[in-house]
Amino acid sequence: MNSDQTKMSKPESVEKLEPLTWTPEKRFQTHPTDMTLVIDQHVFRVHKEILKASSDYFQAMFSSGMQENEKDSITLRLVPFEPFQTILLGFYSGTYLVVDEEIDVFEAIKKWVMKSKASNQNLSVNLMRKLIASSICLKNSEKDLEGVMSLILDESRHFTHEEVLEVLGKRERHEDVFMFWSLLNTTTADGLVDIVKLCQDGQGVKVGTMTDVVERPGYDLGSAFCVHGCCVYLSGGGPSFGKVNWIRKLYKYDLSKILSQWEPIGDLYETRRHHAMIAVGSKLYIFGGFGKFRTKNLKLDCFDTLSGVWEALPATPSHEIKPVATTDQRSIFYMDRTHNVHCFDITSCHWSSFSTPAPARSSLPVAIFAVKQEPGSLMAVLDSANVFTLPS
């Protein structure tokens, strides 16, 4: 870490989590746990009934006279603790891992098998067949199942998109579309701080609100949003300058949950308005905009959503109001009003800047996106009709 980087103290309102122990949250179960699972010296306090209802593996363990049924503590060796924690969250919440591409599922199964093989705990062929069949929709279940298994067991082979598409069967695809803080004529929403789900018939249905957070909603609250996976994050803002009712907490809205709501995950290190927020992994990067008394804020602050710790990073090269920003998961980019692009490397914690072949200098940047098909490339949109691509 550079010498000019400092660790910020964790806000007092954020609870410190014990890294070696997992216990169901109150919203999952309120009665005491009756089973302890130990994985890689990590402790998971759980309920037998939840495990039995969610997994055939645990159903058999606790219902067929196995000696584990008489114990209140069991050590598991088939899976590392991090994936198992994700599985447990799915058991208790009813929501499971969502991936962008099926190839991620193939790779996850392969890593699990290789991990077990390396630790001399080879998974049975029957278990692997069940795992693949339950995780992936195949065109020809028997033929393609054998083909996928051979690829998984071959340590030297890596899946290609072509191979994945060749074995995948047809499946229904449905994506929900949400709008945040929008007021539509075709919706039942009644405020500027509502979350609206757009239905297939073109109508909008209000599914959430933040009226209990914002004391007096205004036209432009100056808050920042960003999306990572199924979660939408919100930070900062307030109805007007000079007032005491700033939004001082960071909020998360998990779209994968049936009964989702805005959930506070921490306190802002300092108040912000008209800033940008970018999510990379478990971290939120916040920069730009104003602080109290309309002071320009050039700081780059990083919040770890897992530990609740803030980190101060090197300041931005320029000050921007409502910075247009994006990420390729390795770097953070923002474009200033003169169309220069500034890049922050997350690994080296270093800023670099470069000019762009932008058209009319009078046009202001509206948005910038990382182009997934061409790693390292960016697409910029101006407030005129201009759209241009910046190569790697």
C-alpha positions as semicolon CSV with decimal commas, in nm:
position;residue;x (nm);y (nm);z (nm)
1;M;0,000;0,000;0,000
2;N;0,129;0,349;-0,079
3;S;0,249;0,563;0,206
4;D;-0,023;0,820;0,142
5;Q;-0,294;0,559;0,197
6;T;-0,439;0,528;0,545
7;K;-0,684;0,294;0,703
8;M;-0,993;0,465;0,837
9;S;-1,151;0,354;1,159
10;K;-1,466;0,154;1,130
11;P;-1,789;0,346;1,210
12;E;-1,917;0,253;1,554
13;S;-2,263;0,165;1,419
14;V;-2,125;-0,120;1,205
15;E;-2,105;-0,444;1,398
16;K;-1,781;-0,639;1,391
17;L;-1,842;-0,991;1,267
18;E;-1,657;-1,293;1,403
19;P;-1,472;-1,431;1,097
20;L;-1,456;-1,791;1,220
21;T;-1,820;-1,836;1,321
22;W;-2,142;-1,834;1,114
23;T;-2,484;-1,814;1,279
24;P;-2,821;-1,763;1,105
25;E;-2,937;-1,404;1,116
26;K;-3,255;-1,313;1,304
27;R;-3,453;-1,273;0,985
28;F;-3,381;-1,640;0,903
29;Q;-3,451;-1,821;1,232
30;T;-3,525;-1,698;1,583
31;H;-3,508;-2,025;1,779
32;P;-3,171;-2,156;1,909
33;T;-2,949;-2,364;1,682
34;D;-2,910;-2,736;1,760
35;M;-2,615;-2,837;1,541
36;T;-2,256;-2,723;1,488
37;L;-2,072;-2,794;1,163
38;V;-1,694;-2,753;1,149
39;I;-1,515;-2,694;0,816
40;D;-1,148;-2,598;0,797
41;Q;-1,166;-2,484;1,163
42;H;-1,460;-2,258;1,079
43;V;-1,772;-2,305;1,289
44;F;-2,126;-2,298;1,149
45;R;-2,413;-2,296;1,400
46;V;-2,723;-2,429;1,223
47;H;-3,057;-2,608;1,259
48;K;-3,097;-2,975;1,171
49;E;-3,447;-2,922;1,034
50;I;-3,324;-2,657;0,788
51;L;-3,045;-2,884;0,665
52;K;-3,281;-3,182;0,624
53;A;-3,544;-2,979;0,438
54;S;-3,287;-2,823;0,202
55;S;-3,051;-3,109;0,118
56;D;-3,088;-3,480;0,035
57;Y;-2,738;-3,527;0,174
58;F;-2,832;-3,399;0,520
59;Q;-3,175;-3,564;0,500
60;A;-3,001;-3,901;0,467
61;M;-2,746;-3,817;0,736
62;F;-3,007;-3,732;0,998
63;S;-3,276;-3,984;0,905
64;S;-3,111;-4,318;0,830
65;G;-2,954;-4,421;1,159
66;M;-2,611;-4,274;1,081
67;Q;-2,400;-4,194;1,385
68;E;-2,397;-3,821;1,288
69;N;-2,765;-3,807;1,383
70;E;-2,669;-3,854;1,749
71;K;-2,403;-3,583;1,749
72;D;-2,442;-3,209;1,804
73;S;-2,112;-3,130;1,629
74;I;-1,992;-3,270;1,294
75;T;-1,675;-3,205;1,094
76;L;-1,721;-3,191;0,714
77;R;-1,431;-3,236;0,473
78;L;-1,592;-3,239;0,128
79;V;-1,621;-2,865;0,066
80;P;-1,422;-2,550;0,164
81;F;-1,588;-2,319;0,415
82;E;-1,651;-2,024;0,178
83;P;-1,866;-2,215;-0,076
84;F;-2,042;-2,390;0,210
85;Q;-2,132;-2,055;0,368
86;T;-2,294;-1,952;0,039
87;I;-2,486;-2,280;0,033
88;L;-2,608;-2,223;0,390
89;L;-2,728;-1,874;0,303
90;G;-2,931;-2,033;0,025
91;F;-3,077;-2,291;0,265
92;Y;-3,195;-2,021;0,505
93;S;-3,295;-1,743;0,266
94;G;-3,441;-1,952;-0,017
95;T;-3,217;-1,767;-0,265
96;Y;-2,919;-1,914;-0,443
97;L;-2,619;-1,812;-0,644
98;V;-2,697;-1,632;-0,969
99;V;-2,439;-1,636;-1,248
100;D;-2,412;-1,433;-1,568
101;E;-2,301;-1,727;-1,782
102;E;-2,345;-2,105;-1,756
103;I;-1,972;-2,152;-1,805
104;D;-1,929;-2,022;-1,449
105;V;-2,127;-2,323;-1,324
106;F;-1,907;-2,562;-1,525
107;E;-1,593;-2,404;-1,381
108;A;-1,729;-2,410;-1,025
109;I;-1,802;-2,783;-1,044
110;K;-1,458;-2,850;-1,192
111;K;-1,285;-2,654;-0,912
112;W;-1,482;-2,845;-0,650
113;V;-1,385;-3,181;-0,802
114;M;-1,018;-3,083;-0,840
115;K;-1,009;-2,952;-0,481
116;S;-1,148;-3,280;-0,351
117;K;-0,907;-3,480;-0,566
118;A;-0,608;-3,280;-0,442
119;S;-0,702;-3,351;-0,081
120;N;-0,746;-3,724;-0,152
121;Q;-1,123;-3,702;-0,104
122;N;-1,237;-3,804;-0,450
123;L;-1,607;-3,756;-0,514
124;S;-1,795;-4,062;-0,631
125;V;-1,897;-4,080;-0,999
126;N;-2,261;-4,108;-0,894
127;L;-2,239;-3,788;-0,686
128;M;-2,075;-3,599;-0,973
129;R;-2,346;-3,714;-1,215
130;K;-2,618;-3,591;-0,976
131;L;-2,436;-3,260;-0,925
132;I;-2,405;-3,193;-1,297
133;A;-2,759;-3,308;-1,379
134;S;-2,912;-3,086;-1,109
135;S;-2,701;-2,779;-1,196
136;I;-2,703;-2,772;-1,576
137;C;-2,982;-2,816;-1,832
138;L;-2,838;-3,049;-2,098
139;K;-2,967;-3,120;-2,451
140;N;-2,901;-3,495;-2,434
141;S;-2,888;-3,588;-2,067
142;E;-2,697;-3,918;-2,099
143;K;-2,463;-3,841;-2,388
144;D;-2,383;-3,485;-2,284
145;L;-2,356;-3,583;-1,918
146;E;-2,070;-3,818;-1,997
147;G;-1,902;-3,553;-2,211
148;V;-1,922;-3,290;-1,938
149;M;-1,788;-3,538;-1,681
150;S;-1,486;-3,617;-1,898
151;L;-1,408;-3,245;-1,929
152;I;-1,442;-3,195;-1,556
153;L;-1,213;-3,487;-1,474
154;D;-0,945;-3,376;-1,722
155;E;-0,725;-3,136;-1,522
156;S;-0,553;-3,004;-1,835
157;R;-0,875;-2,896;-2,007
158;H;-1,064;-2,570;-1,961
159;F;-1,416;-2,511;-2,085
160;T;-1,470;-2,289;-2,387
161;H;-1,790;-2,100;-2,464
162;E;-1,837;-2,314;-2,775
163;E;-1,825;-2,638;-2,575
164;V;-2,070;-2,504;-2,319
165;L;-2,320;-2,388;-2,582
166;E;-2,294;-2,724;-2,759
167;V;-2,424;-2,923;-2,460
168;L;-2,673;-2,676;-2,314
169;G;-3,043;-2,741;-2,361
170;K;-3,313;-2,482;-2,416
171;R;-3,451;-2,308;-2,112
172;E;-3,693;-2,027;-2,042
173;R;-3,528;-1,694;-1,981
174;H;-3,690;-1,427;-1,772
175;E;-3,537;-1,109;-1,644
176;D;-3,696;-0,861;-1,409
177;V;-3,650;-0,492;-1,483
178;F;-3,653;-0,241;-1,198
179;M;-3,644;0,137;-1,189
180;F;-3,523;0,326;-0,886
181;W;-3,641;0,666;-0,772
182;S;-3,857;0,704;-1,083
183;L;-4,213;0,826;-1,122
184;L;-4,392;0,672;-1,421
185;N;-4,739;0,745;-1,555
186;T;-4,804;0,372;-1,593
187;T;-4,724;0,274;-1,235
188;T;-4,884;0,277;-0,894
189;A;-4,575;0,441;-0,746
190;D;-4,643;0,764;-0,561
191;G;-4,303;0,911;-0,481
192;L;-3,957;0,989;-0,615
193;V;-3,796;0,741;-0,375
194;D;-3,986;0,432;-0,487
195;I;-3,862;0,111;-0,648
196;V;-4,074;0,010;-0,945
197;K;-4,083;-0,330;-1,115
198;L;-4,174;-0,313;-1,483
199;C;-4,412;-0,591;-1,587
200;Q;-4,434;-0,755;-1,928
201;D;-4,758;-0,571;-2,005
202;G;-4,576;-0,238;-1,968
203;Q;-4,725;-0,153;-1,631
204;G;-4,515;-0,071;-1,328
205;V;-4,569;-0,205;-0,977
206;K;-4,427;-0,042;-0,668
207;V;-4,221;-0,297;-0,472
208;G;-4,029;-0,080;-0,227
209;T;-3,968;0,270;-0,099
210;M;-3,722;0,484;0,093
211;T;-3,969;0,737;0,229
212;D;-3,885;0,616;0,580
213;V;-3,520;0,711;0,521
214;V;-3,554;1,048;0,348
215;E;-3,717;1,307;0,571
216;R;-3,839;1,528;0,287
217;P;-3,804;1,389;-0,068
218;G;-3,692;1,629;-0,335
219;Y;-3,655;1,629;-0,710
220;D;-3,281;1,553;-0,711
221;L;-3,142;1,401;-0,393
222;G;-2,787;1,372;-0,530
223;S;-2,750;1,011;-0,418
224;A;-2,526;0,757;-0,592
225;F;-2,633;0,412;-0,711
226;C;-2,435;0,114;-0,835
227;V;-2,518;-0,249;-0,911
228;H;-2,323;-0,565;-0,833
229;G;-2,487;-0,897;-0,914
230;C;-2,840;-0,894;-0,774
231;C;-2,769;-0,612;-0,529
232;V;-2,823;-0,240;-0,576
233;Y;-2,628;-0,007;-0,348
234;L;-2,719;0,351;-0,255
235;S;-2,511;0,614;-0,078
236;G;-2,533;0,976;0,027
237;G;-2,749;1,259;-0,096
238;G;-3,017;1,469;0,067
239;P;-3,313;1,693;-0,021
240;S;-3,112;2,017;-0,023
241;F;-2,783;2,170;0,083
242;G;-2,743;2,305;0,432
243;K;-3,007;2,075;0,582
244;V;-2,950;1,814;0,849
245;N;-3,141;1,535;0,679
246;W;-2,859;1,391;0,466
247;I;-2,865;1,021;0,386
248;R;-2,574;0,918;0,603
249;K;-2,592;0,540;0,565
250;L;-2,501;0,299;0,289
251;Y;-2,796;0,087;0,178
252;K;-2,830;-0,241;-0,010
253;Y;-3,137;-0,367;-0,197
254;D;-3,117;-0,738;-0,284
255;L;-3,333;-0,806;-0,590
256;S;-3,297;-1,185;-0,553
257;K;-3,510;-1,185;-0,238
258;I;-3,884;-1,218;-0,268
259;L;-3,949;-0,976;0,019
260;S;-3,660;-0,740;-0,035
261;Q;-3,617;-0,405;0,137
262;W;-3,349;-0,139;0,174
263;E;-3,099;-0,271;0,426
264;P;-2,838;-0,044;0,593
265;I;-2,490;-0,197;0,570
266;G;-2,279;0,082;0,719
267;D;-2,231;0,452;0,777
268;L;-2,073;0,690;0,527
269;Y;-1,727;0,805;0,632
270;E;-1,841;1,159;0,549
271;T;-2,148;1,311;0,386
272;R;-2,156;1,320;0,005
273;R;-2,385;1,456;-0,265
274;H;-2,370;1,436;-0,646
275;H;-2,089;1,179;-0,625
276;A;-2,017;0,844;-0,795
277;M;-2,010;0,494;-0,647
278;I;-1,862;0,184;-0,815
279;A;-1,884;-0,176;-0,686
280;V;-1,594;-0,416;-0,742
281;G;-1,625;-0,748;-0,563
282;S;-1,714;-0,682;-0,200
283;K;-1,590;-0,322;-0,209
284;L;-1,763;0,008;-0,287
285;Y;-1,552;0,296;-0,424
286;I;-1,694;0,647;-0,365
287;F;-1,557;0,969;-0,514
288;G;-1,648;1,312;-0,653
289;G;-1,932;1,547;-0,565
290;F;-1,968;1,772;-0,265
291;G;-1,945;1,743;0,109
292;K;-2,090;1,969;0,375
293;F;-2,119;2,340;0,295
294;R;-2,075;2,257;-0,077
295;T;-1,706;2,181;-0,035
296;K;-1,551;2,004;-0,334
297;N;-1,450;1,648;-0,248
298;L;-1,155;1,495;-0,437
299;K;-1,115;1,200;-0,200
300;L;-1,147;0,838;-0,310
301;D;-1,293;0,633;-0,025
302;C;-1,334;0,255;-0,026
303;F;-1,586;0,062;0,188
304;D;-1,551;-0,313;0,239
305;T;-1,907;-0,451;0,267
306;L;-1,780;-0,766;0,443
307;S;-1,566;-0,611;0,716
308;G;-1,735;-0,268;0,739
309;V;-1,393;-0,095;0,719
310;W;-1,329;0,227;0,528
311;E;-1,001;0,286;0,345
312;A;-0,863;0,617;0,215
313;L;-0,709;0,589;-0,132
314;P;-0,519;0,844;-0,348
315;A;-0,732;1,146;-0,439
316;T;-0,889;1,181;-0,783
317;P;-0,692;1,384;-1,043
318;S;-0,984;1,626;-1,092
319;H;-1,304;1,727;-0,919
320;E;-1,626;1,627;-1,089
321;I;-1,993;1,677;-1,009
322;K;-2,192;1,359;-1,083
323;P;-1,886;1,182;-1,234
324;V;-1,968;0,937;-1,514
325;A;-1,784;0,623;-1,408
326;T;-1,750;0,251;-1,476
327;T;-1,526;-0,047;-1,398
328;D;-1,385;-0,353;-1,576
329;Q;-1,338;-0,523;-1,235
330;R;-0,966;-0,441;-1,246
331;S;-0,974;-0,062;-1,271
332;I;-1,214;0,227;-1,210
333;F;-1,265;0,483;-1,487
334;Y;-1,430;0,824;-1,493
335;M;-1,452;1,090;-1,763
336;D;-1,420;1,459;-1,681
337;R;-1,600;1,749;-1,852
338;T;-1,310;1,796;-2,099
339;H;-1,342;1,429;-2,204
340;N;-1,018;1,316;-2,043
341;V;-1,045;0,968;-1,891
342;H;-0,891;0,894;-1,552
343;C;-0,812;0,537;-1,449
344;F;-0,752;0,401;-1,098
345;D;-0,576;0,063;-1,087
346;I;-0,726;-0,130;-0,795
347;T;-0,416;-0,349;-0,755
348;S;-0,145;-0,082;-0,762
349;C;-0,368;0,194;-0,616
350;H;-0,239;0,436;-0,879
351;W;-0,422;0,696;-1,093
352;S;-0,338;0,752;-1,459
353;S;-0,500;0,983;-1,714
354;F;-0,529;0,998;-2,091
355;S;-0,698;1,219;-2,347
356;T;-0,966;1,089;-2,582
357;P;-1,056;1,143;-2,948
358;A;-1,387;1,294;-2,839
359;P;-1,594;1,501;-3,086
360;A;-1,728;1,845;-2,994
361;R;-1,569;1,966;-2,671
362;S;-1,890;2,147;-2,584
363;S;-2,073;1,818;-2,530
364;L;-2,068;1,690;-2,174
365;P;-2,019;1,319;-2,093
366;V;-2,340;1,144;-1,993
367;A;-2,221;0,786;-1,940
368;I;-1,923;0,557;-1,984
369;F;-1,927;0,178;-2,003
370;A;-1,669;-0,101;-2,002
371;V;-1,705;-0,317;-2,314
372;K;-1,712;-0,681;-2,198
373;Q;-1,653;-0,822;-2,545
374;E;-1,333;-0,620;-2,576
375;P;-1,151;-0,620;-2,238
376;G;-0,989;-0,287;-2,167
377;S;-1,214;-0,093;-2,406
378;L;-1,461;0,178;-2,303
379;M;-1,766;0,328;-2,470
380;A;-1,851;0,691;-2,394
381;V;-2,183;0,869;-2,447
382;L;-2,211;1,248;-2,471
383;D;-2,516;1,470;-2,425
384;S;-2,520;1,525;-2,800
385;A;-2,574;1,241;-3,046
386;N;-2,212;1,135;-3,012
387;V;-2,104;0,789;-2,899
388;F;-1,743;0,678;-2,933
389;T;-1,528;0,383;-2,827
390;L;-1,190;0,402;-2,657
391;P;-0,970;0,099;-2,736
392;S;-0,755;-0,073;-2,476
